[in-house]
């Protein structure tokens, strides 16, 4: 029997406690053996909850410990490059929370280094691990809509708590409370477009297989936004709009995406998600709970390391997400269209 893939978590905080740590424990081929966090009191809470013996306050000590085969990096965005670079240079596989980096050139260097050393670099953008996005991608690849002529993706919710703009709910799920790095433009790499909006950009790119050629954007604050709207020209000549609103009076997340093709239309509504496809007189509807369960990011990492499969989102696409985000901020500041 193959020994389990030994994983350590760098940035063992709120989000890791809700997603990656439970996923590691549930997966039959992975083991959670080490945690790293600078706040020692919070680190001990995490260790006690997940029954982890090995704890580190310095990520370099975890990387050099010899205890792990791979690391899961959930640190603030501005530390992604440093942490991932050190892990790859030490010969460790990496599962990295989104975005890959806040600088596309740094992201590109990480992708190249992982490829050169035949190491896994899995970036945990949501769409590849969501049932409805997988279904849509399969339908588009099969030509169900023809070629994409236009797309609209809109998200509204209330994220003011994690942005540090209002008190967090007392009953917020998670072993520890969130740090508020998302409220710091330098640490977050921008505002809410960088954080939640990166998933919307990922949906567009990953589901259609297209790239973005031009970006124009409006924001409430182009240094650190809570509201943003993007106009995009796609690589096939199609057009897309994307908007995100993090200060809605309605706390519940709402998302609506529509893809217009030369042969049909696809509409996604969440949460939970329903996908409706129409082509001529033919219509079909799929609820998310009717679709096959996709792998988790942890499962994606295990498949890449143990079986040599390719990550669900190619590294180059994860970098392109950051290029689009950077272009949006540049456009919002300058008022100009930015070409990629």
N, C-alpha and C positions, 0 to 999 in steps of 0.2 A: 504494500500500500504506500502511495506517495505521501511523504510528510506534508502537513499543511503549510501553506505559504505564510511565513511569519511577518506580521504587519505591525508597524509603529505609527502613531498619529502625532504629527507636529501641528500644534495649534489645537490642542484637545479642549475645545470649548463647546459653546452652546450648539452650534450646528452639527459638529461632529457627534455630539451626544444624541442628537435626534436622528441622524441619518447613517453616517458611516460606521460608527462603533457598533450599533445594533446589526447592521448589515454584515460586518465582519464576523460577528458571533453567530449569525444565522447561517452563513455560507459553510458548506461541508469541507471546503478545501482551504480555508483561511483561519488564522488564529491571531487574536489581538494580544500582543506580548509586551508592548511598551507605549507609554504616553509621554508627551512633552508639552509643557506650558510654563510660562514664566511666573505666573501667580501660583505659588506653592499650595496655598490653602485650597484654591479651586482645583488644582491638580489632584490633591488628595481626595476631594469629593468625587472626581471622575474615576480615580483608581479604585475607590471603595465600591462605587456603583457597578463598575464593569469587571471588578475582581482582577485587576491588572497589578502585577508585582513590581515591574520595572518602570520607574518614573524619572523624568529628567526635566530640569529647568532650562537647560541649554541644548538647543537642537543639534549642535555639533557633537555633543556627547552621545546622543541617541544614534546619530548616523555612524559614529565610529565605534559603537558598542559591540558590534558583531552579533547582536541579538535578532536582527531583522533582515529579511530579504527585500522588503519594499517599505515605502512610507506613504502615508496618506497626509497630504498637506492642506490644512484648513486655516492657515494663518491669514492675517490681513493682506489685502491684495498687493500692497507695495513690497511685501516680503516674499512673494511667490518666486521671483527670479532667483534671489539669493538662496532660499531654501532648496529649490528644485535643482539648481546648478550644483550645490554641494552634494546633494543626494546622488545625482547622476555621476558626478566625478568619483564618488565612492563606490560606484557599481551597483547602486540600488535602483530598483524599479519604482515608479512614482505614479500615484493617483493624486491629481491636483484639482482642487476646487476651482471653479471659474472665477474670473477670467484667467487664461493661462498666465498672463502678465498684464501690466498696465502700459507697457511699451512694446509695440509689435516687433521691433528689432530684437529685443531680448527674448521674446517668445520664439522667434525664428531660430535663435541660437540654441535654445533648449531643444527644439524639435530636431535640429541637425545633430546635436550632441547625442540625444537618445538614439537616433538612427545609426550614428557612427559606432555606437557601443552596443547595439542590439538590445537596448533596454526599453521596457514599456514606459510610455508617457501617456497616460489616460487623463483627459480633461473632462471634469464632471459638469458639462452643460446639460440642462434638463432634457431637451427634446429627444436625443437618442435613447433615453431611458423612459420615455412616456409612450404608452400604448397608442394613443391617438396620433401622435407624430409618426410613429413607425408605420401605422396603417396608411396615413396620408402619403408618406414617402414611397411606399410600395405601389400605391395607386398611381402616383405621378410617374414613377419609373416605368410602369406598365403602359403609359400613354393614355390613361383614363380621361385626362383633361386636355390632351393635345399639348401644345407648347404654352407656357405661362405668359399671359399678356399683362396681367396686373395682379397685385396682392395688397391686402389691407390687414394689418395686425394691430389690435388695440387692447390695452390692459389698464384696468383701474382698480385701485385698492387703497388701503391705508397702511403705510409702512413707517409712520412718523415715530413710533416707539423705537425701532431698531436704528432709525436715523438720529436718535437723540433729541427729537423735537417735542416729545410728550412722554409721560411716564409709561413704562412697560406694564402690561397687565400682570397682576399678581399671580394668575394661574397660567402663565406662559409655559408651554411644554418645554422640557429639556432638563438635564441634570444640573446645569449651572446657567446663570443669566448671560445674555449676550454682552460682549464688549461693544462699545459704540464707535468702532473705527469707521463705520460707514458714514458717520457724520463729519469725518475729516477728509477733505478733498484730496490731500496729499496721500493719505493712507489708502483711501478707497479708489483713487485713480479717477476722480470725478464725483458725480452725484448718483442719483438712483438709476439713471440710464446705464451706467457702468455695472451696477449691481443687478437689479431685476431686469433691466432692458437688454442685457447681454443674452438672456434666454430668448427674447423675441427675435433678435438678430439671428441667433443660432437656429431658431425654427425656420426662418425664411431660407437661410443658406442650406441647412441640412436636408430639409424636406424637398426643396426644388433642385438642389445640386448646382445652383447658379452662384455667381459672384456679384458683388456690387461694383459698379463702374463710377458712379457719381453720387455725392451726398449733399443735401442741403438740410439745415436744421434750425428750429426755433426752440428756445428753452426759457424757463422763468429766470434762470441764473446759469450762464454757460460755464461757470467755474464749478458750481455744486448745485445741481438741479433736483427738483422734485417733480417737475413736469417737462416733458420733451416731446417734440413731434419731428419726424424725419421724412423727407422725400428722397427716394432712392431710384436711380436708373440702374437696371440690372444688366448683366453681361449679354443677355439675349435681346436687349432693347426694350424689354418690358419695364413697367413702372411699379413701384411699391411705396406704400405709406406705412408708417409705424408710429404709434404714440403710446406714451406711458404716463400714468398719473398716480403719484404715490401719496397724495393728500386728499383722497376722496372722503366725503362725509359718510360714505358707506364703507364699513371696515372690510366686508367680505370681498375676496378677489373676484373680479369679473374679467373674462377675456373673450374676444370675438375675433376670429381670423377668417378671411375669405380669399380664396385663390380663384382667379378667373383665367380659364384656359381657352384655347381656340376650339375645343371640342366639349367643354363642360365647365362646371363650377363645383368647388368644394367649400363647405362652410363648417367651421369649428366653433363650438360654443362651450365655455366652461364657467365655473367649476361645479360638479364633475363634467368631463368633456363628452360631447356628442359630435360625431362627424356625419355630415349630410353631403352626399355626392349626387349631382344631377348632370345627365348628358342626354340631350334630346328628351325623349319620353321616359328614359330610364332613370330611376331614382333609387338610392339605397341610403339607409341610416344605420350607424353603428354607435352604440354606447361604449364608453370606455371599459365598463365591466364585462362586456361581451368579447373583448379582444384578448389575444394571448399575452401573458405577462412577459415583459422584456427582462433582460438581465439588469441588475443594479450596476452602478459604477464599480463596486467591489467585484462583482461577478465578471465584469468586462476586464478588469485588471487580472483576475485569476486566469481567465481564458487566454489573454495575451501572454502571460508568463508561462503557464503550464502547457498550453497547446499551440502557441505561436500564432494565434489569430490576430487580426488587426483591430485596433480600437474602433468603437462605433463612430466616433468623430475623428477624422484625420487631424493630425497636428497642424497641418497647413490651414485647415478650415478654422481651427481654434484661433490661430493667429489672425486670420482674415476678419473674424469677429472683432478683434481689438482694433484692427485697421479701420473698420467701419465706425466703431465708437469714437476713436480718436478724430476721424474726419468730421463726425457730427459735432464734437466740441469745437473743432477749428472753425467749422461753418457757422455755428451759433455765435462765436466771438467776432468773426469777421463779417458776417452777413453775405459771404460769397459761397458759390457752389464749389465743392472740393472734389477733384478728380482722383481716383485711385488707379 
